[in-house]
Amino acid sequence: MVRTRDSKTKGKRGDDIHRARQALIDGVSQVKCMSSSAGIDVDLDFARSGVYSVVSSYWKTMKSKKNWHWRIRKRPCRIDFARTSEIAEWGRLLGVSAADLDPLEAAYRIGVLYTALMPQEYKKRFGAHYTPPALCDELLDMATENGVDWSRARVLDPACGGGAFLTPVAQRMVAEVESKCELEVLEDIERRLEGYELDPFARWLTAVFLDVVLGDLCIGAGRRHRCRLRLCNSLEKVRVREGFDLVIGNPPYGRVQLPHRLRVKFARGLFGHANLYGLFTDQALKLTRKRGLIAYVTPTSLLSGEYFKSLRGLLADEAPPVSLGFVTERKGVFDDVLQETLLAVYQQRERESAGSVRLVSPKKDGTIETSSAGRFTLPEDPEDPWMIPRTKKHGVLLRQIRAVPCRLSDIGYTVSTGPFVWNRHKLNLRNHKSKGSFPVVWAESVRSGGRFEFRSSQRNHKPFFEPQPEEQWVVTDFNCVLVHRTTAIEQDRRLIAAELPYAFIEEHGAVVIENHLNMVKPVVKAPAISPTTLAAILNSTVIDQLFRCINGSVAVSAFELKALPLPSVHDMEHIERLVFGGIEKERLEQALMHAFSV
């Protein structure tokens, strides 16, 4: 079943909305050009000053439209108006344009403007990315489907930014509360709605846009809202009277160096590098009540990355996922971000057997289309990559392979990264073979269709390397299967593999394998199948589709390859005979499908 959320408006009103949206989209490049021509340094103060001029104009326009009598909220920090005098007219025009949009879209567009004007170092440090309204709405629907009662629920956004989630939550609360007394409704929302934010200006944006979406209610109540918006670091000790029914948001993400006290605090969910969104997920577990929900927008790397395996185990024990939504587009969903995105709802409860999966497809007009991709179950060891269907066909495939326990280790193989990092050893790269040099196997040598072709045509690629005595550890002298380490979901294949021919090794004595390749190598003298057969299996369509169900990024990691389900040893021995008998690709696919009982 396909469900479409369409917010388009026809006629003159629709034209006004389109123009307003485009004006705000163009505003970022305009202000950067204007500031550059005026010789203005674009720093955090400048970003806040420029966005304040937009919000101030927006508020004045909305105040006139709605007949409000309140002034805009007091500025949260110093605003240097002298620095924005050159773009004051720009800010006024953008503010007027924003008033033509729905308040939720206006908040989003202005939030994107703020993050776009931030210094990149600040943006990266705090992982600031604002969520499009359609995705917010979809995640709220997923929470509703899993039991959130907006007339009663206590809700927290621990990284509320510009109010992308708190403003639509407030709208849903107003719609569901039965009391007809505006003051009682307002007081009820103030008791149940909270936000935490580290950036004082972003916290101010949340307060202003709550003023807008609650404006009519506040007029009836005779005062402005007093929702709890704490200026704090959500990862520090936060006192909560009781657990929240829902912790929701788009937490910041990015690797961070943790002080010792925070590494100890979040140790249970950490393995190796710490990522902000992983820390926020662990913190959310501590902030929700029994059977409460966590609804987060995060990268999909949580589902399979080795650095998140402890967090996966923690979630499976305390709050397993009940609903997952994969955003089908990587580009254009978040400003200046190219990654796979996950909408996820977890519930504090005993582990259960299955959850639902949906595909969320953003459209150019800002709307989305959703469709079901089936169900999923967590693996026996939840620290392993979670196998989640990305399409309906994946759902059928995964139901058939649950009982197939074979992995690479069962047939005598392991995986490691190619040891040669060219820019660490570039002084000894050679254009021609010399005594003591060996061929460098770059990723470009592994071709589609399972072909190995010795190549070094790309920039900085030279064909030979002459290792010094202390560099002999980068040399490989055994037969193995090479697999590209980086591919994208848009490509026809995620697994691109080829056997490193033993004849090539014999010809040159050894090779040097570059680190953009995985090495699938035998760990026993007589593995169950040969590298030739293993390469053929990894290049099959069925195995490629299975890999897509466990992969959460453009990286093809050794950790994920080790977890990849394979046919039983007995079936693979049969497939080996077929491969050496010269089986055609189509018949090999059929044999693999039969091995998986599909």
N, C-alpha and C positions, 0 to 999 in steps of 0.2 A: 504494500500500500504506500502510495506517495502522497505526502502532505506538503502543500505549498503555503507559505506565509507571504501574503502580498499586501504591501502598504502603499501602492501607487494611488495617486489621486488624479482624476481626470480634469480637463478644462483649464481655466485660467489659474486656479489654485495649484494645480499640478505644475504648470509652467513656472509659477512663482517659487515653488519648492525646488524645482530643478535648478533655477537660477541661483537661489540662495545656497544650495548645496555646492554647486560648482564654484561660487564665489569663495566659500570657505576652503574648498580644496585648493583653489589657486592662491589663496592667501599666504600659504607658507612660502612658496617660491617668491611671491611678490615682496614680502617683508625682508627676505634674505637679500634680494637684489637691492631694495631700497636702503637697507642698513649698510650694505657693502659700498654702494655709491656715496653714502654719507660718511663713510669712514667710521662706523660704529662697531665696536666689539660686541659680538653676540655672545653674551654670557648669561648666567642664571638670572641676574637682576634685570637684564634686558628682556629676557623671556617673560618674566613675571610682569614687568611694566607694560610690555606690548599686549599681553593677554588681558591684563587688567583693563586696558583701554577698550578692548573688545567687549568684555563682560559688562563694563560700566555702560557702554552704549546699548548693549543688549537689554540690560535691566531697565534703562530709561524708556526704551521702546516698549517693553513688556508692561511696565508700569502704566504707560499711557493707554495701551490696549486694554488692560485689565482694570484700570481705575484703582490701582493700589495706592496707598498713601505712605508706605514705608520706603525709606531710603535703602540703597544697597548696603549690605553688611560692611562693617568696619574692616579696613584693609588688614590682612594678617601679618604683614611685614612691610619693610620700607619699600616704597615705590618711587623711583627716580623719574619723575615726569619730564625733567629736562632732557633725558636721554631718549625719550619717545616723542618729543615734540615734532620731529620730522615725519613721523608716521601716525600722528594723531588722527588725521582724516581717514587714513586706511583703517584704523581701529574702529572709528565711528561707523564707516560703511559696512564693515564686516559684522559689527554688532547688530545693525539694522537688518542685515540679511539673515542672521541667525534667528531673529525673532519670527521669521516666516516658517521656520522649521518646527516640527514637534519638539517639545522640550528635551526629550531623551536624545534625539539626534543632535540638537543644538549643543547639549552637554558633551556628547561624543566628539563632534567636530571641533569644538573649542578645546577639549582635552587633547586631541591629536595635534592641534596648533601649538599647545603648550609643550608637549613632548618634542615636537619637531624643532622648536626654537631652543630647547635645552642644549647646553654643551654636551657633546657625545659622552664625555667621561662621566658626567653626572647621570645621564640617562642609562648608561651601561651599569654604573655602580648600583643604582636603585631599581634597575629592571623595569622602567616605567613604560608600559604599553597599555593603551586604553582599548576597551572591548567594543566592537560594533554593536549597536542596539539589537539587531536581529539575533546575534549569538547570545546576548544577555537574555533575551526573551525566550530563546530555545532552552537555555539552561534552567531558567525559572520554570518552564513547562515540565522539564524532566524532573525537577524537584517536586512539583505539584503531583505528577503521576506517581511518585514514590511516597506520598503521604503528607506533604507539608500543608498545614491548614493556615492560610494567610489571616484568618480571623483570630488566631491564637498564638501563632509561632513567634518565638523570640529569634531574631535574625541578626547575624554579625557579618560584616565584611571587614576582615583584618588588614586589608590593604586597599582602602576604599577609593584612593585616587581622586578623580573628579566626580564620583558618585554614579558611575556607570551602572552599578547593580543596586545601590541603595535607593536611587530615584524610582526605578520600576517596581522595586519591592514595596516602597511607600505607596505607590499607586494601587498595587494589588491589595495591600492592607486596607486602604480607604474603601475599595470596592467591596470588600468582604465583611467589614465590621457592620453589625446590624443597628447600632445606636443611631438615632436621628439627631442627637445633640452634637454639634460640631466640636465643642470644647472637649466632650468626653472622648470622641473619636481621636482628636489630636493628642490628648493625654495618653490614650491607649497606645498609639503609635510611638510616642516618645518613650514609653516604658519598654517597648518590644524591639525597637530598631536601634542598632549601634554600628559605629564604624571606627576603625583605628587607622591612623595615617601618620607617616613620619614627616611628610612634606607639609609645612603649614599653609602654603599657597594652594596645594591640591585639596587639603582639608577645607579651606575656605570655598573653593569651587563646589565641593559637595554640599556645603551649607547653603550656598546661593541657589543651586539647582533644586535642592529640597524646598527652598522658599518658593520656587516657581511651580513645581508639581503639586505642592500643598497649598498654593496661593488661595484658591477658592475656599478651602477648608479653614485656613487661617483667618480669612476675612469673616467667616461666620463665627469663628471662635473668639475673635477680637484680639488676637495676638499672633506673633510669629512662632514658628516651631522652635522647640528646645531639644531636638534630638541629640543623643549622646554621640558626639564625634570627638574621640580622644586623640590628642596629639601625642603619639607614643610609638615606640618600636614594638611591634606585635610579637617579636621573637624574645623579648625580655619578659621578665615575670609580670604577668597581667592578672590582677585580681578580678574574678568573676563571681557574682553572687550565686549563680547556678548555671548549669550547662545550657547552651543554646540549642534550639531545635534545628537550626540551620546555620552553618557557616558557609558563606558563598563568596565567590570573587574570582579575580584573575590575579593571583599572587605574582610578585616579581620573580624573575628567574635569571639565572646566570651563576657561574661558579664564584664562590667566595672563600676567603681565608677566614676561618672562625677563630676567635679567641678561645683559650682553653676552657673557660667556664661554659661557653655555648656548645663546644664540641662534646663536653661531658653531658650537658643537658639533653642534647639531641643524639647521643651516641647510639641509641637503639635503632634509629633509622638511617644511620650513616654507614657507607662503605666507600672508602677512598675520598675523592673530592666531594665537597659539600656544594649543593645547588640550592639557591634561595627557595625555589618552589617546593623542593623536597622538605625543607625546614618548615615552611608554612603548612604543608600537609600534615606533618607530625604535630605541629602546634594545634591545628584544627581538631585533631583527635582528642586533645586535652580540653578543648573548649566546648565540645558538643556533649549533650546529655545522652543517656542510654536510649538507643534507637533513634538518636538524632542523625541528621544528614550533613554531609560535606559535599558541596557542589562547586567544582573548580574548573577553570579553563587553564590547561597546562600543555606543555609540549608532550608529544606521544612517547618521548624517550623513557618516561616512567615505566612503560609497559615491558621494556625489554633490556634497557641498559644495565650493564654490570654495576655501575655506580649506584643504581637504585634497587638492587636486589634485596638489601635489608629493609628498605621502605616497603617493597612489595610484600615481604613476609609479615611486616608489622600491620599493613592494611588488611591482609588476609585474616590475621588473627583478631583484629579489633573492629575493622569497618570495611568489609569486602565490598567491591563495586557491585552496584545493582543496575546501573544503566551507563552505557558509554556511547558517545557520539563522535564520529570521526569527521572533521572538517576536510572536505575532499580537495580543497584548493590550498596550495602553500603560499602562492604569491597574491599580494593585494588584500589579505585579510587583516593583517596588522601592519601599521605604518613602519616601513623600513625593516620588515622582518620576513625572512623566507624560511619557513619551517612547517612541519606537520603539527596540527593542533588537535587537542582532545578536549571534549566536554565530558566530564565524569561526575557521577553521583555515587558516593559511598555511604553506607549506613552502619552505625554502631549496633552490632548484633552478632550473634553466633554465625559462624561461616555457613553459608547456604550453597546450593549446588550450581545455580545458574543466574545469569543476568541478561539484559537485552542490549542489542547493538543497533545503532542507527547511523545512517550516512547523512551528513549535513552539507548541502551544496550551496554556497553563496552565489548570488547572481549580481550582475553588474549594476542593477538598480538598487542594491542594498537589501533586497529580500533574500530569503533562503528557501530551499526545497529539501525536504527530508524524506527518507525512505528506510524501511527496516532492512537490516543485514542479518537478522537471526538472533541466536542466543550464544552464550559462551559459558564455559566452566573454567575454574582456575586449576592449574596443574597440581599434582600431588605435592610437589615441593613448590610452594608459591614464590620462592626466590628465583626460580627459573623464569625465563621470558614467558609472558602470558600470551597464549595463542588465541587471538581474537579475530573473527571473520571481518574482512573489509568489504565483502560483497556477499550476496545471497549464495553464490556458488561456493564461496569459502565456507559458509555455514554447513553446507552438505558435506564438503570434503572433511572438515574437522570432526564431524560426528562419526565418520568412519575410521579415523586413525587414532582414537583415544586409547585403544588397546594395543597399539604398536609401540613397544618400549625401546626400539633400537635407535641408537645414536652413533655418532662417529667413533666414540670410544669403544663401543661394542664390537666394531669391526677392525679395531687395531689402529685407529688414526687419532691424531690430535691437531690442533690449529695454533699457529703462531703468526706474528706479523713479520713481514720481510725485514731483515735487520739493517739494511743499508739506507741511511738517511743522507741523501746526496750532498746537502749543503754543509754537513759536518765533515765530509771527506772529499770535497770538490777539488782539492789541490792534486789529488792522485787520479782524477778522471782522465782518460786518454781518448783521443780521436782514432787511434790505430792500435792494433794488438801489438804488445811488446812482451818481452820475456818477463814472466811473473805476473802478467795481467790476466784478468778473467772477464768474460762478457757480463755486462750489467743487464739484468732482466727488468725492464721498466713495465709499468702497467699497460702501456700501449702494445706490448708484445703479446698480450692475451686478447685474442680477437673473438668477435661474436661467432657462434657456431662451434665453439670448443677448439678453435685453431690456435696453435702457438706459432708466432712469426717474429723472429728476432728483429727488433726495430729500435731506433733511437732518433726519431725525426723531430721530436718536439723540443721546444726551447729549453736550454740547459741540459738536455739529455746527450750524453756521450756514450759510445758503445762499450767502452772498456774501463776497467778499474784495476789499478796496480796497488794492492794492499801492502802496507808496511808490516813488519813482524807483529806489532801490537794490534793490527787491524784484521788479522786472519779470522777472527770470530765472525766476520760478515760473509765468509765464503761458505757456499753450500755445494755438497758433492753427492747428493742423493736424489733419487726420483721422488716427485711429489706433485700435488695438484695446486695450481695457482688460481686465486679468486680475487677479483677486483674488490678493493676495500671501500670504494665510494661509488654509489649509484643512486638514482632518484626514482621516486614512485612514478614519475612521468615516463620513464624509459620502458621499452618493451620488456626488458629483462632486468631483474635486480641481481640475479646471480650470473656472473660472466666468468666462466672457469675454463681452464685448459691444462692438460697434462704437460709438465716440464719433461720433454722427451729424454730418456736416458742416453739415447744416441748423441744428443746435443751435449750432455755432460761429459760423455766419453771423448767427444771430439775436442773439448776445451779443457778437460781435467776437472773443472768446477765452474760455478757461476756465482754471481752476486745478485741477490734478489732485493729489489727496492721496496721501501716500506709502504707503498700504496697498493701492495699485494698481500693477501693472506696466503700462508703456506699450509696446506692440508697435508700433513706428512705422517708416514707410518711410524708407530712406536714399538712395533713387534717385527720380528724377522719375516713372518709370513702372515700379513693381514688377510682378512677374509676375502677381500676382493682387490684387484689391482688398481693402481692409480688411473689406468685407462678407463676402466668401468666406472670408477667413482666420478671421474670428470664427466662422463656421459650422463650419469644420474643427476649430478648437480646442474647440468645444462638442460635438464628436462623441464617441461612446462609445469608438471604437477609439483615438483620440488620448489620451483620458483614461486608458485602460488602459496605454498606452505610457508616459505620464507617471508613473504609479504605479511602473513598473519602474525609473525612474531617480531618483525622489525619495526622500530619506532623512529628512525632517522635516516639520513642519507648514508650513514656509515654501515658497512657490512662487517660487523665485528666478529672477532674470534669467539667471543662469548655466545653470540647468537648462533653461529655456525655449529658450535658444539652441542647446542640444544635442539638443532634441527631434526625433526622426526624422519626416520628412514624406514624402508621396508625391512622385514626380518632378515636375519643372516641367511637363512635358508632361501628366501626369495631373491636376495641379492646374488647368491651363488648361482642361481638359475639365470638371472639377468646377465651375469658375467659370461656365461656360456653363449647367450644370445649376442652379446656385444662382440665377442671374438668370432662369432659365426657370421658377422657382417649384417646384423639386423638393421632395418631402416628405422629412421627416427619415429615415424608414426607408429610402427609396431612396438618400438621401445616404450613409447608413451602408454600404449595399451597394456603392455606387460607391467608397467609401474602402477597403473590404475588398478589392474587386477590384484597386484600385490597388496594394495591398500584396501582391497575389497570394495571399491567404489563402482 
